[in-house]
């Protein structure tokens, strides 16, 4: 049988027109159905992803933190909240990863955070004063590195004239204000707070191994005129009162001039 080309083309056109004229519901029947996620599942997936991101970011990249004591006055005040750069510092990663990850150079004068020698779960923040292999000595509050006096524009004293008052100096003052000479071991650092008369640092518990360093403060994102550190345990009611006080006094007690201050 011989087909008429014109009739065949007309039949094809008619078939296409019939398909186009089908209702949307009928066309949808012919389309593959993609199962839609429920709202609960989408919310759960978003929550899990957010938690993973927050965990990774705060443990390996940056973390919001603060110093509750006066050991770094006047550089860091009680109530200063700042970001801690944690990338490429050994204590944040398993030991096998340290061989392939870059490491940050630690220099004299850097402010760093590290695991407390007494309790690794509690981080300390101090300034790097002595480097590996150096001989450090403190005489009457003055720091000497390899026999030369160290210039320290950041240091702060509460009682700077104690040695000018003559006799009767308490023994704890003598121990606090005099140290060494001592050679700093390899891969270790001598840490001190800027507030020399009120700082628990390497003068009392020794040097800090580089493997214990967890980060370096970047800048202050919020500073609040908070009360002095209270080491005692607090009840739920006391914590609630503190949060309420911050909420009520947020604008009046925020140190706006310190926002964005680079810590160095």
Secondary structure, DSSP 8 states (H G I E B T S, - for coil): ----HHHHHHHHHHHHHHHHTS-HHHHHHHS-------HHHHHHHHHHHHHHHHHHHHHHTEEEEE--SSTTTTTS-TTEEEEEE-TT-GGGS-GGGTTTS------TT-EEEEE-SS-TTSEEEEEEEE-TT-EEEEETTEEEETTEE---TT-B-SSTTGGGG-S---HHHHHHH-EEEEE--TTEEEEE-SBGGG--SHHHH--EEGGGEEEEEEEEEEEB-------S---HHHHHHHHHHHHHTHHHHB-GGGTT-B--
